[in-house]
Amino acid sequence: MSDLAPNDARGEETAQSVAPSDVLEDPDEHTLRMMLSTDNHLGYAEKDPVR
């Protein structure tokens, strides 16, 4: 399943929303699921001895 729509008038692909039920269903054997997480607070309170 692709989350991109067919080309728009400018020839660019456009993003579409995906229903939560589509995301939660079991993927086929060729699907790799990944979750990416970042720490947006790097350096915050770095001098705090408790952290």
N, CA, C and O atoms as a Tripos MOL2 file, in Angstrom:
@<TRIPOS>MOLECULE
protein
  204   203    51     0     0
PROTEIN
NO_CHARGES

@<TRIPOS>ATOM
      1 N           0.8530   -1.1800    0.0000 N.3       1 MET1
      2 CA          0.0000    0.0000    0.0000 C.3       1 MET1
      3 C           0.8940    1.2370    0.0000 C.2       1 MET1
      4 O           1.8310    1.3350    0.7920 O.2       1 MET1
      5 N           0.6060    2.1480   -0.8640 N.am      2 SER2
      6 CA          1.3770    3.3810   -0.9510 C.3       2 SER2
      7 C           0.6010    4.5210   -0.3210 C.2       2 SER2
      8 O          -0.6230    4.5860   -0.4330 O.2       2 SER2
      9 N           1.3210    5.4250    0.3460 N.am      3 ASP3
     10 CA          0.6530    6.5920    0.9230 C.3       3 ASP3
     11 C           0.7640    7.7980   -0.0020 C.2       3 ASP3
     12 O           0.5090    8.9300    0.4090 O.2       3 ASP3
     13 N           1.1450    7.5510   -1.2480 N.am      4 LEU4
     14 CA          1.2490    8.6370   -2.2180 C.3       4 LEU4
     15 C           0.1460    8.5060   -3.2550 C.2       4 LEU4
     16 O          -0.1560    7.4120   -3.7330 O.2       4 LEU4
     17 N          -0.4340    9.6150   -3.5830 N.am      5 ALA5
     18 CA         -1.4820    9.6480   -4.6000 C.3       5 ALA5
     19 C          -0.8300    9.6930   -5.9750 C.2       5 ALA5
     20 O           0.3680    9.9530   -6.0900 O.2       5 ALA5
     21 N          -1.6070    9.4440   -7.0060 N.am      6 PRO6
     22 CA         -1.0620    9.6200   -8.3580 C.3       6 PRO6
     23 C          -0.5770   11.0540   -8.5480 C.2       6 PRO6
     24 O          -0.9050   11.9440   -7.7620 O.2       6 PRO6
     25 N           0.1840   11.2550   -9.5680 N.am      7 ASN7
     26 CA          0.7580   12.5820   -9.8180 C.3       7 ASN7
     27 C          -0.3110   13.6550   -9.8910 C.2       7 ASN7
     28 O          -1.3860   13.4400  -10.4520 O.2       7 ASN7
     29 N          -0.0090   14.8090   -9.3210 N.am      8 ASP8
     30 CA         -0.9340   15.9320   -9.4060 C.3       8 ASP8
     31 C          -0.6950   16.6740  -10.7210 C.2       8 ASP8
     32 O           0.0530   16.1970  -11.5750 O.2       8 ASP8
     33 N          -1.3140   17.8190  -10.8850 N.am      9 ALA9
     34 CA         -1.2310   18.5730  -12.1380 C.3       9 ALA9
     35 C           0.1990   18.9700  -12.4830 C.2       9 ALA9
     36 O           0.5270   19.1260  -13.6600 O.2       9 ALA9
     37 N           1.0570   19.1350  -11.4730 N.am     10 ARG10
     38 CA          2.4480   19.5120  -11.7320 C.3      10 ARG10
     39 C           3.3400   18.2970  -11.9500 C.2      10 ARG10
     40 O           4.5350   18.4450  -12.2040 O.2      10 ARG10
     41 N           2.7660   17.0880  -11.8540 N.am     11 GLY11
     42 CA          3.5650   15.8890  -12.0440 C.3      11 GLY11
     43 C           4.2310   15.4140  -10.7660 C.2      11 GLY11
     44 O           5.0880   14.5310  -10.8090 O.2      11 GLY11
     45 N           3.8500   15.9890   -9.6170 N.am     12 GLU12
     46 CA          4.4470   15.5860   -8.3410 C.3      12 GLU12
     47 C           3.4970   14.6600   -7.5980 C.2      12 GLU12
     48 O           2.2770   14.7880   -7.7070 O.2      12 GLU12
     49 N           4.0690   13.7170   -6.8350 N.am     13 GLU13
     50 CA          3.2340   12.8440   -6.0280 C.3      13 GLU13
     51 C           2.7620   13.6110   -4.8020 C.2      13 GLU13
     52 O           3.5070   14.4190   -4.2460 O.2      13 GLU13
     53 N           1.5360   13.3630   -4.3810 N.am     14 THR14
     54 CA          0.9830   14.0430   -3.2170 C.3      14 THR14
     55 C           0.6880   13.0340   -2.1150 C.2      14 THR14
     56 O           0.2640   11.9140   -2.4010 O.2      14 THR14
     57 N           0.9060   13.4160   -0.8610 N.am     15 ALA15
     58 CA          0.6720   12.5320    0.2800 C.3      15 ALA15
     59 C          -0.8140   12.4440    0.5840 C.2      15 ALA15
     60 O          -1.5560   13.4110    0.4070 O.2      15 ALA15
     61 N          -1.2390   11.2740    1.0440 N.am     16 GLN16
     62 CA         -2.6150   11.0630    1.4720 C.3      16 GLN16
     63 C          -2.5880   10.5450    2.9000 C.2      16 GLN16
     64 O          -1.5910    9.9740    3.3420 O.2      16 GLN16
     65 N          -3.6900   10.7450    3.6230 N.am     17 SER17
     66 CA         -3.7660   10.1970    4.9700 C.3      17 SER17
     67 C          -4.0960    8.7080    4.8940 C.2      17 SER17
     68 O          -4.7010    8.2370    3.9300 O.2      17 SER17
     69 N          -3.6850    7.9810    5.9260 N.am     18 VAL18
     70 CA         -3.9220    6.5470    6.0060 C.3      18 VAL18
     71 C          -4.7610    6.2800    7.2370 C.2      18 VAL18
     72 O          -4.4660    6.8100    8.3080 O.2      18 VAL18
     73 N          -5.7960    5.4750    7.1110 N.am     19 ALA19
     74 CA         -6.6690    5.1540    8.2390 C.3      19 ALA19
     75 C          -5.9070    4.3260    9.2750 C.2      19 ALA19
     76 O          -5.1060    3.4680    8.9030 O.2      19 ALA19
     77 N          -6.1420    4.5690   10.5700 N.am     20 PRO20
     78 CA         -5.4590    3.7890   11.6190 C.3      20 PRO20
     79 C          -5.6680    2.2860   11.4650 C.2      20 PRO20
     80 O          -4.7640    1.5070   11.7680 O.2      20 PRO20
     81 N          -6.8320    1.8680   11.0050 N.am     21 SER21
     82 CA         -7.0810    0.4300   10.8330 C.3      21 SER21
     83 C          -6.1550   -0.1660    9.7750 C.2      21 SER21
     84 O          -5.7850   -1.3360    9.8720 O.2      21 SER21
     85 N          -5.7750    0.6180    8.7680 N.am     22 ASP22
     86 CA         -4.8420    0.1390    7.7470 C.3      22 ASP22
     87 C          -3.4380   -0.0350    8.3160 C.2      22 ASP22
     88 O          -2.7060   -0.9340    7.9020 O.2      22 ASP22
     89 N          -3.0660    0.8070    9.2490 N.am     23 VAL23
     90 CA         -1.7320    0.7460    9.8480 C.3      23 VAL23
     91 C          -1.6340   -0.4260   10.8150 C.2      23 VAL23
     92 O          -0.5850   -1.0630   10.9110 O.2      23 VAL23
     93 N          -2.7150   -0.7170   11.5320 N.am     24 LEU24
     94 CA         -2.6970   -1.7480   12.5620 C.3      24 LEU24
     95 C          -2.8710   -3.1650   12.0270 C.2      24 LEU24
     96 O          -2.5720   -4.1220   12.7410 O.2      24 LEU24
     97 N          -3.3390   -3.3270   10.8110 N.am     25 GLU25
     98 CA         -3.5220   -4.6860   10.2930 C.3      25 GLU25
     99 C          -2.1620   -5.3310   10.0470 C.2      25 GLU25
    100 O          -1.1670   -4.6370    9.8380 O.2      25 GLU25
    101 N          -2.1250   -6.6640   10.0740 N.am     26 ASP26
    102 CA         -0.8730   -7.3930    9.8970 C.3      26 ASP26
    103 C          -0.3030   -7.1370    8.5070 C.2      26 ASP26
    104 O          -1.0150   -7.2560    7.5100 O.2      26 ASP26
    105 N           0.9800   -6.7860    8.4390 N.am     27 PRO27
    106 CA          1.6070   -6.5580    7.1330 C.3      27 PRO27
    107 C           1.8940   -7.8920    6.4390 C.2      27 PRO27
    108 O           1.9040   -8.9430    7.0800 O.2      27 PRO27
    109 N           2.1240   -7.8390    5.1400 N.am     28 ASP28
    110 CA          2.4850   -9.0680    4.4470 C.3      28 ASP28
    111 C           3.9470   -9.4010    4.7280 C.2      28 ASP28
    112 O           4.6380   -8.6440    5.4090 O.2      28 ASP28
    113 N           4.4160  -10.5240    4.2090 N.am     29 GLU29
    114 CA          5.7640  -10.9980    4.5250 C.3      29 GLU29
    115 C           6.8660  -10.1200    3.9340 C.2      29 GLU29
    116 O           8.0270  -10.2690    4.3130 O.2      29 GLU29
    117 N           6.5420   -9.2230    3.0300 N.am     30 HIS30
    118 CA          7.5400   -8.3650    2.3950 C.3      30 HIS30
    119 C           7.5700   -6.9600    2.9920 C.2      30 HIS30
    120 O           8.1840   -6.0590    2.4210 O.2      30 HIS30
    121 N           6.9180   -6.7700    4.1280 N.am     31 THR31
    122 CA          6.8440   -5.4540    4.7540 C.3      31 THR31
    123 C           7.7940   -5.3800    5.9360 C.2      31 THR31
    124 O           7.7790   -6.2500    6.8070 O.2      31 THR31
    125 N           8.6060   -4.3620    5.9680 N.am     32 LEU32
    126 CA          9.5000   -4.0970    7.0890 C.3      32 LEU32
    127 C           8.9280   -2.9160    7.8500 C.2      32 LEU32
    128 O           8.7750   -1.8280    7.2950 O.2      32 LEU32
    129 N           8.6120   -3.1260    9.1170 N.am     33 ARG33
    130 CA          8.0720   -2.0440    9.9380 C.3      33 ARG33
    131 C           9.1900   -1.4630   10.7810 C.2      33 ARG33
    132 O           9.9780   -2.1940   11.3800 O.2      33 ARG33
    133 N           9.2500   -0.1460   10.8200 N.am     34 MET34
    134 CA         10.2650    0.5480   11.6070 C.3      34 MET34
    135 C           9.6060    1.6820   12.3710 C.2      34 MET34
    136 O           8.6440    2.2900   11.9010 O.2      34 MET34
    137 N          10.1340    1.9580   13.5570 N.am     35 MET35
    138 CA          9.6860    3.1250   14.3030 C.3      35 MET35
    139 C          10.9250    3.9790   14.5490 C.2      35 MET35
    140 O          11.9250    3.4980   15.0830 O.2      35 MET35
    141 N          10.8540    5.2130   14.1670 N.am     36 LEU36
    142 CA         11.9560    6.1410   14.3210 C.3      36 LEU36
    143 C          11.6250    7.1070   15.4390 C.2      36 LEU36
    144 O          10.5450    7.6980   15.4660 O.2      36 LEU36
    145 N          12.5520    7.2620   16.3530 N.am     37 SER37
    146 CA         12.3420    8.1740   17.4710 C.3      37 SER37
    147 C          13.5860    9.0340   17.6240 C.2      37 SER37
    148 O          14.7090    8.5570   17.4570 O.2      37 SER37
    149 N          13.3790   10.2890   17.9380 N.am     38 THR38
    150 CA         14.5080   11.1850   18.1600 C.3      38 THR38
    151 C          14.3730   11.8470   19.5170 C.2      38 THR38
    152 O          13.2740   11.9590   20.0620 O.2      38 THR38
    153 N          15.4880   12.2790   20.0510 N.am     39 ASP39
    154 CA         15.4880   12.9940   21.3230 C.3      39 ASP39
    155 C          15.6410   14.4740   20.9980 C.2      39 ASP39
    156 O          16.7330   14.9420   20.6770 O.2      39 ASP39
    157 N          14.5630   15.1850   21.0830 N.am     40 ASN40
    158 CA         14.5730   16.6060   20.7460 C.3      40 ASN40
    159 C          15.1140   17.4730   21.8720 C.2      40 ASN40
    160 O          15.1910   18.6920   21.7220 O.2      40 ASN40
    161 N          15.4870   16.8750   22.9890 N.am     41 HIS41
    162 CA         15.9430   17.6440   24.1380 C.3      41 HIS41
    163 C          17.4420   17.4690   24.3820 C.2      41 HIS41
    164 O          17.9040   17.6700   25.5050 O.2      41 HIS41
    165 N          18.1970   17.1050   23.3720 N.am     42 LEU42
    166 CA         19.6400   16.9480   23.5380 C.3      42 LEU42
    167 C          20.2440   18.2490   24.0360 C.2      42 LEU42
    168 O          20.0020   19.3160   23.4710 O.2      42 LEU42
    169 N          21.0120   18.1530   25.0750 N.am     43 GLY43
    170 CA         21.6580   19.3320   25.6260 C.3      43 GLY43
    171 C          20.8280   20.0620   26.6490 C.2      43 GLY43
    172 O          21.3460   20.9570   27.3170 O.2      43 GLY43
    173 N          19.5570   19.7210   26.8040 N.am     44 TYR44
    174 CA         18.7080   20.4040   27.7720 C.3      44 TYR44
    175 C          19.1310   20.0110   29.1750 C.2      44 TYR44
    176 O          19.1950   18.8240   29.4920 O.2      44 TYR44
    177 N          19.4160   20.9800   30.0090 N.am     45 ALA45
    178 CA         19.8070   20.7790   31.4160 C.3      45 ALA45
    179 C          20.9950   19.8280   31.5220 C.2      45 ALA45
    180 O          21.0470   18.9980   32.4300 O.2      45 ALA45
    181 N          21.9420   19.9440   30.6040 N.am     46 GLU46
    182 CA         23.0940   19.0350   30.6190 C.3      46 GLU46
    183 C          23.9720   19.2110   31.8510 C.2      46 GLU46
    184 O          24.7070   18.2950   32.2180 O.2      46 GLU46
    185 N          23.9090   20.3600   32.4860 N.am     47 LYS47
    186 CA         24.7140   20.5970   33.6860 C.3      47 LYS47
    187 C          23.9860   20.1540   34.9630 C.2      47 LYS47
    188 O          24.5630   20.2260   36.0480 O.2      47 LYS47
    189 N          22.7510   19.7030   34.8550 N.am     48 ASP48
    190 CA         21.9740   19.2400   36.0030 C.3      48 ASP48
    191 C          22.5540   17.9020   36.4750 C.2      48 ASP48
    192 O          22.5340   16.9370   35.7100 O.2      48 ASP48
    193 N          23.0730   17.8100   37.7180 N.am     49 PRO49
    194 CA         23.7230   16.5800   38.1870 C.3      49 PRO49
    195 C          22.7570   15.3990   38.3320 C.2      49 PRO49
    196 O          23.1990   14.2500   38.3560 O.2      49 PRO49
    197 N          21.4640   15.6550   38.4300 N.am     50 VAL50
    198 CA         20.5000   14.5710   38.5900 C.3      50 VAL50
    199 C          20.2550   13.8670   37.2610 C.2      50 VAL50
    200 O          19.9440   12.6770   37.2400 O.2      50 VAL50
    201 N          20.3890   14.5750   36.1770 N.am     51 ARG51
    202 CA         20.1070   13.9920   34.8580 C.3      51 ARG51
    203 C          21.3060   13.2960   34.3490 C.2      51 ARG51
    204 O          21.2760   12.7370   33.2520 O.2      51 ARG51
@<TRIPOS>BOND
     1     1     2 1
     2     2     3 1
     3     3     4 2
     4     3     5 am
     5     5     6 1
     6     6     7 1
     7     7     8 2
     8     7     9 am
     9     9    10 1
    10    10    11 1
    11    11    12 2
    12    11    13 am
    13    13    14 1
    14    14    15 1
    15    15    16 2
    16    15    17 am
    17    17    18 1
    18    18    19 1
    19    19    20 2
    20    19    21 am
    21    21    22 1
    22    22    23 1
    23    23    24 2
    24    23    25 am
    25    25    26 1
    26    26    27 1
    27    27    28 2
    28    27    29 am
    29    29    30 1
    30    30    31 1
    31    31    32 2
    32    31    33 am
    33    33    34 1
    34    34    35 1
    35    35    36 2
    36    35    37 am
    37    37    38 1
    38    38    39 1
    39    39    40 2
    40    39    41 am
    41    41    42 1
    42    42    43 1
    43    43    44 2
    44    43    45 am
    45    45    46 1
    46    46    47 1
    47    47    48 2
    48    47    49 am
    49    49    50 1
    50    50    51 1
    51    51    52 2
    52    51    53 am
    53    53    54 1
    54    54    55 1
    55    55    56 2
    56    55    57 am
    57    57    58 1
    58    58    59 1
    59    59    60 2
    60    59    61 am
    61    61    62 1
    62    62    63 1
    63    63    64 2
    64    63    65 am
    65    65    66 1
    66    66    67 1
    67    67    68 2
    68    67    69 am
    69    69    70 1
    70    70    71 1
    71    71    72 2
    72    71    73 am
    73    73    74 1
    74    74    75 1
    75    75    76 2
    76    75    77 am
    77    77    78 1
    78    78    79 1
    79    79    80 2
    80    79    81 am
    81    81    82 1
    82    82    83 1
    83    83    84 2
    84    83    85 am
    85    85    86 1
    86    86    87 1
    87    87    88 2
    88    87    89 am
    89    89    90 1
    90    90    91 1
    91    91    92 2
    92    91    93 am
    93    93    94 1
    94    94    95 1
    95    95    96 2
    96    95    97 am
    97    97    98 1
    98    98    99 1
    99    99   100 2
   100    99   101 am
   101   101   102 1
   102   102   103 1
   103   103   104 2
   104   103   105 am
   105   105   106 1
   106   106   107 1
   107   107   108 2
   108   107   109 am
   109   109   110 1
   110   110   111 1
   111   111   112 2
   112   111   113 am
   113   113   114 1
   114   114   115 1
   115   115   116 2
   116   115   117 am
   117   117   118 1
   118   118   119 1
   119   119   120 2
   120   119   121 am
   121   121   122 1
   122   122   123 1
   123   123   124 2
   124   123   125 am
   125   125   126 1
   126   126   127 1
   127   127   128 2
   128   127   129 am
   129   129   130 1
   130   130   131 1
   131   131   132 2
   132   131   133 am
   133   133   134 1
   134   134   135 1
   135   135   136 2
   136   135   137 am
   137   137   138 1
   138   138   139 1
   139   139   140 2
   140   139   141 am
   141   141   142 1
   142   142   143 1
   143   143   144 2
   144   143   145 am
   145   145   146 1
   146   146   147 1
   147   147   148 2
   148   147   149 am
   149   149   150 1
   150   150   151 1
   151   151   152 2
   152   151   153 am
   153   153   154 1
   154   154   155 1
   155   155   156 2
   156   155   157 am
   157   157   158 1
   158   158   159 1
   159   159   160 2
   160   159   161 am
   161   161   162 1
   162   162   163 1
   163   163   164 2
   164   163   165 am
   165   165   166 1
   166   166   167 1
   167   167   168 2
   168   167   169 am
   169   169   170 1
   170   170   171 1
   171   171   172 2
   172   171   173 am
   173   173   174 1
   174   174   175 1
   175   175   176 2
   176   175   177 am
   177   177   178 1
   178   178   179 1
   179   179   180 2
   180   179   181 am
   181   181   182 1
   182   182   183 1
   183   183   184 2
   184   183   185 am
   185   185   186 1
   186   186   187 1
   187   187   188 2
   188   187   189 am
   189   189   190 1
   190   190   191 1
   191   191   192 2
   192   191   193 am
   193   193   194 1
   194   194   195 1
   195   195   196 2
   196   195   197 am
   197   197   198 1
   198   198   199 1
   199   199   200 2
   200   199   201 am
   201   201   202 1
   202   202   203 1
   203   203   204 2
@<TRIPOS>SUBSTRUCTURE
     1 MET1         2 RESIDUE 1 A MET
     2 SER2         6 RESIDUE 1 A SER
     3 ASP3        10 RESIDUE 1 A ASP
     4 LEU4        14 RESIDUE 1 A LEU
     5 ALA5        18 RESIDUE 1 A ALA
     6 PRO6        22 RESIDUE 1 A PRO
     7 ASN7        26 RESIDUE 1 A ASN
     8 ASP8        30 RESIDUE 1 A ASP
     9 ALA9        34 RESIDUE 1 A ALA
    10 ARG10       38 RESIDUE 1 A ARG
    11 GLY11       42 RESIDUE 1 A GLY
    12 GLU12       46 RESIDUE 1 A GLU
    13 GLU13       50 RESIDUE 1 A GLU
    14 THR14       54 RESIDUE 1 A THR
    15 ALA15       58 RESIDUE 1 A ALA
    16 GLN16       62 RESIDUE 1 A GLN
    17 SER17       66 RESIDUE 1 A SER
    18 VAL18       70 RESIDUE 1 A VAL
    19 ALA19       74 RESIDUE 1 A ALA
    20 PRO20       78 RESIDUE 1 A PRO
    21 SER21       82 RESIDUE 1 A SER
    22 ASP22       86 RESIDUE 1 A ASP
    23 VAL23       90 RESIDUE 1 A VAL
    24 LEU24       94 RESIDUE 1 A LEU
    25 GLU25       98 RESIDUE 1 A GLU
    26 ASP26      102 RESIDUE 1 A ASP
    27 PRO27      106 RESIDUE 1 A PRO
    28 ASP28      110 RESIDUE 1 A ASP
    29 GLU29      114 RESIDUE 1 A GLU
    30 HIS30      118 RESIDUE 1 A HIS
    31 THR31      122 RESIDUE 1 A THR
    32 LEU32      126 RESIDUE 1 A LEU
    33 ARG33      130 RESIDUE 1 A ARG
    34 MET34      134 RESIDUE 1 A MET
    35 MET35      138 RESIDUE 1 A MET
    36 LEU36      142 RESIDUE 1 A LEU
    37 SER37      146 RESIDUE 1 A SER
    38 THR38      150 RESIDUE 1 A THR
    39 ASP39      154 RESIDUE 1 A ASP
    40 ASN40      158 RESIDUE 1 A ASN
    41 HIS41      162 RESIDUE 1 A HIS
    42 LEU42      166 RESIDUE 1 A LEU
    43 GLY43      170 RESIDUE 1 A GLY
    44 TYR44      174 RESIDUE 1 A TYR
    45 ALA45      178 RESIDUE 1 A ALA
    46 GLU46      182 RESIDUE 1 A GLU
    47 LYS47      186 RESIDUE 1 A LYS
    48 ASP48      190 RESIDUE 1 A ASP
    49 PRO49      194 RESIDUE 1 A PRO
    50 VAL50      198 RESIDUE 1 A VAL
    51 ARG51      202 RESIDUE 1 A ARG
